[in-house]
Amino acid sequence: PVQVSYGELMREYARQRRLRRWMIPVPLLTPRLSSLWLGLVTPLYARVGRKLVDSLRHSTVVRDDSAQRLFPIKPVGVREAIACALRNEDSSFAQTRWSDALSAGLNAPRNWGGTRFGNRLVDARSAPVAASPAKVFAAVERIGGGTGWYYANWLWTLRGWLDLLTGGVGMRRGRRDPERLRVGDTLDCWRVESIQPDQRLRLTAEMKLPGRAWLEFEVQPDGNGARLRQTATFDPLGLWGLAYWYGVWPLHQLVFAGMLRGLARAAEKKD
């Protein structure tokens, strides 16, 4: 049997998430008093966290193997359990359709800086397009490379140079085909993570960032035309990741809104 402390659990989680965490013992604070501070640093699920902190006073060591004998569940170690939980979170995220999630709201607050879903920050916008879904998606599929990013290409070029200076891939890779994309294709500083023809394209960022980033486009029929939804998602690494997201937020509003307008114009012109 393996026994681990709360501190070891947090260190292992931080290691797998590539987070830097310093743990400072504070012997004068009781677990109950410590739990009251949790709401200041934990934006979500603070009530659950307080219960967990309260449980620090109890040494939960299993000595009865009845559960292991009665239930068809094979226990795993802490490292594997945390890795599995993170994989499940990524899998659930990959299957999320933001057009449904954001319209449903999921009780998530919409504030300056986007909408928060768990650890991730989401900035979404949509626009009606006077063109068929197939024509709209064709414009989406041509993005990047020689076509450019439909708005402020000089800013994308500048971002690419900054990425190169920090050891990243920059914007020099272009794309395999000017018209079509497939899973795994490079797209300037992005890579195609998933694609559903005429419906959905999700890109994952390969530039140097304090976190992970995705850019997704969804096309849905809307009357005689289509609705194009653009979603930028960021999974920040620690405080530096949050500082980065909120620092570039005003610029994202300019660039992504312009990109959406440019895509709509290109699709309508093509139609």
C-alpha positions as CSV (number, residue, x, y, z in Angstrom):
1,P,0.0,0.0,0.0
2,V,1.1,3.5,-0.8
3,Q,0.6,6.4,1.7
4,V,0.8,10.0,0.4
5,S,0.2,13.3,2.1
6,Y,-1.8,16.2,0.8
7,G,1.5,18.0,0.1
8,E,2.7,15.1,-2.0
9,L,-0.5,15.1,-4.0
10,M,-0.2,18.8,-4.7
11,R,3.4,18.5,-5.7
12,E,2.7,15.6,-8.1
13,Y,-0.2,17.6,-9.7
14,A,2.0,20.6,-10.1
15,R,4.7,18.5,-11.7
16,Q,2.4,17.1,-14.3
17,R,0.8,20.5,-15.0
18,R,4.3,22.0,-15.2
19,L,3.5,24.5,-12.5
20,R,5.9,26.0,-10.0
21,R,4.6,25.8,-6.5
22,W,6.3,26.6,-3.2
23,M,4.9,25.1,0.0
24,I,5.5,27.0,3.2
25,P,4.5,25.3,6.4
26,V,2.5,27.6,8.7
27,P,2.1,25.7,12.0
28,L,0.1,28.4,13.7
29,L,-2.9,28.1,11.3
30,T,-5.4,25.3,11.9
31,P,-6.8,23.5,8.8
32,R,-10.2,25.1,9.5
33,L,-8.7,28.6,9.5
34,S,-6.6,27.8,6.5
35,S,-9.6,26.7,4.6
36,L,-11.2,30.1,4.9
37,W,-8.5,31.6,2.8
38,L,-9.1,29.2,0.0
39,G,-11.8,31.4,-1.6
40,L,-9.2,34.2,-2.2
41,V,-7.0,32.0,-4.4
42,T,-9.5,29.4,-5.8
43,P,-12.0,30.9,-8.2
44,L,-14.1,27.8,-8.6
45,Y,-15.2,25.0,-6.3
46,A,-13.9,26.7,-3.1
47,R,-16.6,25.0,-1.0
48,V,-15.3,21.6,-2.0
49,G,-11.8,22.7,-1.4
50,R,-12.7,23.9,2.1
51,K,-14.0,20.4,2.9
52,L,-10.8,18.8,1.7
53,V,-8.7,21.2,3.8
54,D,-10.9,20.5,6.8
55,S,-10.1,16.8,6.3
56,L,-6.4,17.4,6.9
57,R,-7.0,16.7,10.6
58,H,-7.8,13.1,9.8
59,S,-5.3,10.4,8.8
60,T,-7.2,8.5,6.2
61,V,-5.3,5.3,5.9
62,V,-7.1,2.2,4.6
63,R,-6.4,-0.9,6.6
64,D,-9.5,-2.9,5.6
65,D,-9.2,-4.6,2.2
66,S,-13.0,-5.4,1.9
67,A,-13.6,-2.8,-0.8
68,Q,-10.8,-4.2,-2.9
69,R,-12.1,-7.7,-2.6
70,L,-15.8,-6.8,-3.3
71,F,-15.5,-4.2,-6.1
72,P,-14.1,-5.0,-9.5
73,I,-11.8,-2.0,-9.4
74,K,-8.0,-2.2,-9.7
75,P,-6.4,0.7,-7.7
76,V,-3.6,2.7,-9.3
77,G,-0.9,4.8,-8.0
78,V,-1.1,8.6,-7.4
79,R,1.0,9.5,-10.4
80,E,-1.1,7.4,-12.8
81,A,-4.4,8.5,-11.2
82,I,-3.6,12.2,-11.7
83,A,-2.3,11.6,-15.3
84,C,-5.6,9.8,-16.1
85,A,-7.7,12.6,-14.7
86,L,-5.8,15.1,-16.8
87,R,-6.2,13.0,-19.9
88,N,-9.9,12.7,-19.3
89,E,-10.1,16.5,-18.9
90,D,-8.3,17.0,-22.2
91,S,-10.5,14.4,-23.9
92,S,-13.7,16.0,-22.6
93,F,-12.4,19.4,-23.8
94,A,-11.6,18.0,-27.2
95,Q,-15.2,16.9,-27.6
96,T,-16.7,20.1,-26.5
97,R,-18.7,22.1,-29.0
98,W,-18.4,25.7,-27.9
99,S,-21.5,26.7,-29.8
100,D,-23.5,24.5,-27.5
101,A,-21.5,25.0,-24.3
102,L,-21.5,28.8,-24.5
103,S,-25.2,29.1,-25.5
104,A,-26.1,26.9,-22.6
105,G,-23.9,29.0,-20.4
106,L,-22.9,26.2,-18.0
107,N,-23.5,28.8,-15.2
108,A,-20.1,30.3,-16.1
109,P,-19.6,34.0,-15.5
110,R,-18.9,36.2,-18.5
111,N,-16.5,38.9,-17.4
112,W,-13.7,41.0,-18.8
113,G,-11.1,38.5,-20.0
114,G,-13.6,35.9,-21.4
115,T,-15.6,33.0,-19.9
116,R,-14.0,30.6,-17.6
117,F,-14.5,26.8,-17.9
118,G,-12.6,25.1,-15.2
119,N,-8.9,26.0,-15.6
120,R,-9.5,27.3,-19.2
121,L,-10.3,30.8,-20.4
122,V,-12.5,31.1,-23.5
123,D,-13.1,34.1,-25.8
124,A,-15.8,33.4,-28.3
125,R,-17.7,35.5,-30.9
126,S,-19.9,34.7,-33.8
127,A,-21.3,36.4,-36.9
128,P,-24.0,35.7,-39.5
129,V,-22.7,35.1,-43.0
130,A,-24.7,35.5,-46.2
131,A,-23.2,32.4,-47.7
132,S,-23.7,28.6,-47.6
133,P,-22.0,26.7,-44.7
134,A,-19.8,24.9,-47.3
135,K,-18.6,28.3,-48.7
136,V,-18.0,29.7,-45.2
137,F,-16.0,26.6,-44.2
138,A,-14.0,26.8,-47.5
139,A,-12.8,30.3,-46.4
140,V,-12.0,29.0,-43.0
141,E,-10.0,26.1,-44.5
142,R,-7.9,28.5,-46.5
143,I,-6.7,30.4,-43.5
144,G,-3.0,31.0,-42.9
145,G,-0.1,30.4,-45.3
146,G,-0.3,32.5,-48.5
147,T,-3.9,33.5,-47.7
148,G,-3.0,35.1,-44.4
149,W,-5.2,35.5,-41.3
150,Y,-7.8,37.8,-42.9
151,Y,-6.9,40.7,-40.6
152,A,-3.8,42.5,-39.4
153,N,-1.3,40.1,-41.0
154,W,1.5,42.4,-39.9
155,L,0.6,41.7,-36.3
156,W,0.8,37.9,-37.0
157,T,4.1,38.4,-38.6
158,L,5.4,40.4,-35.6
159,R,4.1,37.7,-33.3
160,G,6.0,35.1,-35.4
161,W,9.3,37.1,-35.1
162,L,8.8,37.4,-31.3
163,D,8.2,33.6,-31.2
164,L,11.4,33.0,-33.1
165,L,13.4,35.2,-30.8
166,T,12.2,33.1,-27.8
167,G,13.0,29.8,-29.5
168,G,9.6,29.0,-31.1
169,V,8.6,28.0,-34.6
170,G,7.4,31.4,-35.7
171,M,5.2,31.9,-38.7
172,R,7.6,30.5,-41.4
173,R,6.2,27.0,-41.8
174,G,3.2,27.9,-44.0
175,R,0.9,25.1,-44.9
176,R,0.9,21.9,-46.9
177,D,-1.9,22.7,-49.3
178,P,-3.4,26.2,-50.0
179,E,-7.0,24.9,-50.1
180,R,-7.3,21.7,-47.9
181,L,-6.4,20.8,-44.4
182,R,-6.1,17.5,-42.6
183,V,-5.4,16.4,-39.0
184,G,-1.7,16.9,-38.2
185,D,-1.0,19.6,-40.8
186,T,1.2,22.6,-39.7
187,L,-0.4,26.0,-40.2
188,D,2.2,28.7,-39.6
189,C,2.5,28.6,-35.8
190,W,-0.5,26.3,-35.4
191,R,-1.3,22.6,-36.0
192,V,-4.6,21.1,-37.1
193,E,-5.9,19.1,-34.1
194,S,-9.3,18.1,-35.5
195,I,-11.4,18.9,-38.6
196,Q,-14.9,18.0,-39.6
197,P,-15.6,19.0,-43.2
198,D,-17.9,22.0,-43.6
199,Q,-18.5,22.1,-39.8
200,R,-15.5,22.5,-37.5
201,L,-11.8,23.2,-37.5
202,R,-9.7,23.2,-34.3
203,L,-6.1,24.4,-34.2
204,T,-3.6,24.0,-31.4
205,A,-0.8,26.6,-30.9
206,E,2.8,25.6,-31.2
207,M,4.2,29.0,-30.4
208,K,6.0,29.7,-27.1
209,L,3.3,30.4,-24.6
210,P,2.9,30.3,-20.8
211,G,0.2,27.7,-21.3
212,R,-1.7,25.9,-24.0
213,A,-3.9,27.6,-26.6
214,W,-6.5,26.6,-29.2
215,L,-8.3,28.4,-32.0
216,E,-11.5,26.9,-33.2
217,F,-14.0,27.7,-36.0
218,E,-17.5,26.3,-36.2
219,V,-20.0,26.7,-39.0
220,Q,-23.7,26.1,-38.7
221,P,-26.6,26.6,-41.0
222,D,-28.6,29.8,-40.2
223,G,-31.6,30.4,-42.3
224,N,-30.5,31.0,-45.9
225,G,-26.9,31.5,-44.8
226,A,-24.6,30.3,-42.0
227,R,-23.3,31.4,-38.6
228,L,-19.6,31.3,-38.1
229,R,-18.4,31.0,-34.5
230,Q,-14.8,31.7,-33.6
231,T,-13.4,30.5,-30.2
232,A,-10.0,31.2,-28.7
233,T,-9.2,29.0,-25.6
234,F,-6.2,29.3,-23.3
235,D,-5.1,26.9,-20.5
236,P,-2.8,29.1,-18.5
237,L,0.3,27.9,-16.6
238,G,0.2,29.6,-13.2
239,L,0.2,33.4,-12.6
240,W,2.4,34.1,-15.6
241,G,-0.1,32.4,-17.8
242,L,-3.0,34.5,-16.4
243,A,-1.0,37.7,-16.7
244,Y,-0.3,36.9,-20.3
245,W,-4.0,36.2,-21.1
246,Y,-5.3,39.4,-19.5
247,G,-2.4,41.4,-20.9
248,V,-3.1,40.5,-24.5
249,W,-6.9,40.5,-24.1
250,P,-7.4,44.0,-25.6
251,L,-5.2,43.0,-28.6
252,H,-7.1,39.7,-29.0
253,Q,-10.4,41.7,-29.2
254,L,-9.0,43.7,-32.1
255,V,-7.4,40.8,-34.0
256,F,-10.0,38.1,-33.5
257,A,-12.9,40.5,-34.3
258,G,-11.2,41.6,-37.4
259,M,-10.4,38.0,-38.4
260,L,-14.1,37.1,-38.0
261,R,-15.2,40.0,-40.2
262,G,-12.5,39.1,-42.8
263,L,-13.6,35.5,-42.9
264,A,-17.3,36.6,-43.4
265,R,-16.3,38.9,-46.3
266,A,-14.2,36.3,-48.0
267,A,-17.0,33.7,-47.8
268,E,-19.6,36.2,-49.1
269,K,-17.3,37.2,-51.9
270,K,-16.6,33.7,-52.8
271,D,-20.3,32.9,-52.9
